[in-house]
Amino acid sequence: MCKDGVTIFLNEANKVSDLSLKQLSDIYLGKTKNWKEVGGADAEIRLYGRENSSGTYTYFHDEVVKGDYAATVQSLPEQQQL
């Protein structure tokens, strides 16, 4: 059996210290668009993720987002770019 992990990174200047799965889902669905909506500063949320052929993309989609990613998610093809 294999195990894998997914980590969400925030800019170290961001005052948000934790996010629930529901908050992450709402962010990646495009429902939550500003950090002030989750306790942060009044600033736009910029989204990055893996390309849709990635297992990480599929896992995050199925287990966290549970819907279509927001059109604003910037897809990055390699882990080193994240």
Summary of the structure (lengths in Angstrom):
residues: 82
radius of gyration: 12.8
end to end distance: 26.3
largest distance: 43.2
contacts: 169
relative contact order: 0.21
helix: 33%
strand: 10%
